Structure formats: structure tokens, C-alpha cells
Amino acid sequence: NKNLTLTMIKPDAVKNGYMGNIINDITNAGFTIIALRLTQLTSQDAKKFYSIHKDKPFFKNLVEFMTSGPIVAAVLKKENAVEEFRKLIGATNPKNAEEGTLRKKYAESMERNAIHGSDSDENARIESLFHFAEKEIYLD
Ligand code: CMP
């Protein structure tokens, strides 16, 4: 489905009190929230979610960071959701993120970069079903 993507508001942004502002920015940008949950990833969850990065030098830190506090997971709907959402969040490293993007506004660093967005339609589906049961995703 080309109209769905999965986002996580990461522990840094939740701790810094940006959850409401980020949700507001997301809906103002024309995305509809069709599933939403505040949760905390276990180490096993984070390793599974980021398994594509398991051999990277930053993997251990990434898992530690992503399990360091609550996150918000959401499924978002908009035409061309994956691409549109990646535009809204900006570059992985906030230093390279354009003005007005969520990472420019809310991220601290490459690792503590405030927000996740799926990188493909296939991953959007896999990641959505990682966080939510099908009946928790509101597809009208
Ligand atoms: P994201 O693209 O959401 O998922 C993988 C994360 O790994 C990425 O965000 C960054 O937060 C984190 N990360 C930490 N160090 C690096 C790095 N050197 N290159 C890419 N991603 C990194």
C-alpha cells in the first residue's frame, strides 16, 4: 500500500516533551493517524526492529537508545506516504536536515534524531505489523 508509513517518536523527543508538537506537525502536514500507541521497546524488540543494522558499529548504541524510554509508534496515511513523510522528517543527521523539517526542529544528533520514518512501502508494512495487530490499524 503506497499510502501508509510507520513512524516512531523516539525516546529523546518524548523525554524532551515534543510528543504533542510532533503529532501536531504530522497532522498539519496532511497525514492521518490510523494507529497510535505509547510504548517502550524491549532490547529484543529493538534488535528485531533494527536487524538490518545488526552488523553496523552503531547497532549497540542504537538498541540502548531506543530502549531508554517510552516511544510513540503510529501508522500514518497520506498519498505517497513513505516519500512524503521522509521529506517532512528531513535528513538522518539533523545537521543536514532542512529548515522546517522535524529533525531540524526536534533532533539532538545523528543518533538521537527524534523520529523514525519507514524507508520503503515494504518496510512500512513490516514495521506497522511489528507494532500493531491488523485490527488496531484503522483502514476504512
Ligand atoms: P533511522 O534511519 O531512523 O534508523 C537507524 C538509526 O541509526 C538512524 O535513524 C540513526 O538514528 C542511527 N544511527 C546512529 N549512527 C548512525 C550512523 N553513523 N549512520 C546512520 N544511522 C545512524
Residues whose N, C-alpha, C, O or C-beta is under 5 A from the ligand:
A	BS01	CMP	F58 L62 T92 M110 E111 N113 I115 H116 G117
